């Protein structure tokens, strides 16, 4: 009977030590989970802030201003647009204007000269 009591006492001690170890590990995991959740909330907040900044940076007015100032770009007009055919030849966007011919002086007649 004494041996059985000793065996049962050892079993109780072993299970109590296992229980203490399990609770300790559970607390460690809970602490780590809480830390990771805080980090996730921080990252989500940073992500939201960066999305707001991205939208603020990509406004059409700001993009146009940067294109004009830093890249020296200009808006397109039909006068500077060129269309390219598949073979590589360029088609002017606007039909070329006829060459400017200076006007001829009006012919004077004898009557016009006499007046």
C-alpha positions in Angstrom: 0.0 0.0 0.0 2.9 2.4 0.8 4.3 1.8 -2.7 0.9 2.6 -4.3 0.6 5.8 -2.2 4.2 6.8 -3.3 3.4 6.0 -6.9 0.2 8.1 -6.8 2.1 10.9 -5.0 4.7 10.9 -7.8 1.9 10.9 -10.4 0.2 13.9 -8.7 3.5 15.8 -8.5 4.3 15.1 -12.2 0.8 16.2 -13.4 1.0 19.3 -11.2 4.4 20.2 -12.7 3.0 19.6 -16.2 0.0 21.9 -15.3 2.3 24.6 -14.1 4.4 24.3 -17.3 1.3 24.4 -19.5 0.0 27.5 -17.8 3.3 29.2 -18.1 3.5 28.4 -21.8 -0.1 29.6 -22.2 0.7 32.9 -20.6 3.8 33.3 -22.9 1.7 32.6 -26.0 -1.1 35.0 -24.8 1.5 37.8 -24.3 3.0 37.1 -27.7 -0.4 37.1 -29.3 -1.3 40.5 -27.7 2.1 41.9 -28.9 1.5 40.7 -32.4 -2.1 42.1 -32.4 -0.7 45.5 -31.3 1.8 45.4 -34.1 -1.0 44.5 -36.6 -3.0 47.5 -35.4 0.0 49.8 -35.7 0.7 48.5 -39.2 -2.9 48.9 -40.2 -2.8 52.5 -39.0 0.4 53.1 -40.9 -1.2 51.6 -44.0 -4.2 53.8 -43.7 -2.0 56.9 -43.2 0.1 56.0 -46.3 -3.0 55.5 -48.4 -4.2 59.0 -47.5 -0.7 60.4 -48.3 -0.7 58.5 -51.6 -4.1 59.9 -52.6 -2.9 63.4 -51.6 0.2 63.0 -53.7 -1.7 61.7 -56.8 -4.1 64.6 -57.3 -4.4 65.6 -60.9 -3.4 69.2 -60.2 -0.2 68.1 -58.3 0.7 65.7 -61.1 0.2 68.4 -63.7 2.3 70.9 -61.7 5.2 68.4 -61.3 5.0 67.5 -64.9 5.3 71.1 -66.0 7.9 72.2 -63.4 10.2 69.2 -63.1 9.8 67.4 -66.4 9.2 70.4 -68.5 6.2 68.8 -70.1 3.4 70.6 -71.8 -0.1 69.8 -72.8 -0.7 68.4 -76.2 -2.2 70.5 -79.0 -3.0 69.3 -82.6 -0.1 71.4 -83.8 2.5 69.3 -82.0 0.8 65.9 -82.3 2.2 63.3 -84.7 0.6 60.1 -85.7 2.7 57.2 -86.7 1.6 54.5 -89.1 2.5 50.8 -88.5 5.3 51.1 -91.1 6.9 53.9 -89.2 6.0 56.9 -91.4 4.7 60.0 -89.6 1.3 61.5 -90.5 1.0 65.2 -89.6 -1.9 65.8 -87.3 -2.9 69.1 -88.9 -3.1 69.5 -92.6 -0.2 71.8 -93.6 -1.1 75.3 -94.4 -0.6 76.5 -98.0 2.6 78.6 -98.4 2.1 82.2 -97.8 2.3 84.2 -101.0 2.8 88.0 -100.6 -0.1 89.8 -102.1 0.5 91.4 -105.5 0.2 95.2 -105.6 -3.0 96.3 -107.2 -2.6 97.4 -110.7 -3.1 101.0 -111.2 -5.1 102.2 -114.1 -4.9 105.5 -115.8 -8.1 106.7 -114.0 -6.8 105.6 -110.6 -3.5 107.4 -111.2 -5.3 110.6 -112.3 -7.4 110.9 -109.2 
